[in-house]
Amino acid sequence: MQISHSTAPVVAENPSPSAERLLFPALGSFYSRAEPVLYAVLRVVFGIVMFTHGLPKALGISHGSMADPMAGSINLIQNVMGLPFAPQLGFLVMLLETVGAVMLAIGLWARPVALAITVQMAGICYALGPTWPWIDRGIEFPMLMLFLALYIAVRGSGSFAVDRKLKVSI
């Protein structure tokens, strides 16, 4: 008896009654082709968004209404969260939002980078809560980023990624 180690998806000949049935079955092949591409776009856009938050910290330039985003991060870490080593943690945040964002966008070690972003966003939600609307410096945007990062941490880099080319996954 031979055991197959194929990575192809298994398709049941008699799907269970609870299996999803497409109203327009012809869309099934489109969905299966589009999903890996759209996941890569999602990962790249998420990396770009994170990068736009890290670059002003790295360059010491303003970001929106924040004159000094690095000072704002250090203030949040030290005075709102009460954590020690605020300048060093602020530097790590800047690295995560620049180098980590580029790694995420290209799909290099996406899982650990996304996990670190998940932790960062959880900390921001804790610091900014219980206000919900982002316009009032609330947590709706960081909460969305938290769950997006968590999804990427679980799913990995995907098909169109440096990790895939290197045949490496964490």
Protein Blocks (a to p, Z undefined) as FASTA:
>chain_A
ZZdfbfbdcddfbdcfkbccdfblmlmmmmmmmmmmmmmmmmmmmmmmmmmmmmmmmnop
aehjbfblmlmmmmmmmmmnopghklmmmmmmmmmmmmmmmmmmnopaklmmmmmmmmmm
mmmmmmmpmcfblmlopaklmmmmmmmmmmmmmnonojmdfklmnopaZZ
